[in-house]
Amino acid sequence: MRIGRFLFKGEERVGILKERHVIPLAGDGACADWALGAAGSAPHGEPAPLRSVRLLAPIRRGRVFCVGFNYRAHVAETAQDLPSDPVSFLRTTASIVGPNESLWRPRASTCFDFEGELAAVIGRAGRHIPASQALEHVFGFTCFMDGSIRDFQKHAVSAGKTFERTGAIGPWIVSRDEAPDWDATLLTTRLNGEIVQQSSTGLMVFGLPELIAYFSQITTLLPGDVIATGTPSGVGSRRSPPLWMKAGDRIEVTVERIGVLANDVVQEPDDTGCAGA
């Protein structure tokens, strides 16, 4: 099942995507816990052609747990040692847009990097989840683009990861029963049509069950929470010369059997803040 959020005739809805149509489900698509109930809801309205709706970020609320240095080749290109524990951080929802929405190259930096990732969406709450039971708490999988502002990341990881509209998620969630194996899936990132990252998700340092077990030690994982599993090698900051995203670029993250998350990059507008604040 492919399930997501969409805007149709000015109304936010949750729906199942099937044969180039969206089948609306009951509910307004605004709840953080829709992952538990939406899949079992009855159809509510006529199917709409996919081309007639605007897809939104499949998760509206919920926390986004991210992992760094989680592919061996990426660890090698950054001249790091393999981490003994997950290197983790959080992203804010304001830093993330949906499919086909514009990403902002910040006014404060030109060092806007790409990181394509596989992300898991939690569907059942849990605390202190054993790795052996972790996948039972996964609702499904989606694509993620963990955009990074590298010079600010030197101040603190969170500083480089929470600029507004610098990350993306979508285009939809593929339910766990139909999703590819989390540890044997091809992940590809393209910048302006050229492959810049490509790897099997089986080359992670910490697998998804381990990540779920790790984060659930820290906090209760809730429906709608996202775990972004890290990026493979090929990031722009480790190239010579560095390859930064700029206005006019198009970034695409493809996860085999899930779909393509595509976003265009624009320059951050001048009217996004309060002067003198």
Summary of the structure (lengths in Angstrom):
residues: 277
radius of gyration: 18.0
end to end distance: 45.9
largest distance: 54.0
contacts: 958
relative contact order: 0.21
helix: 19%
strand: 38%
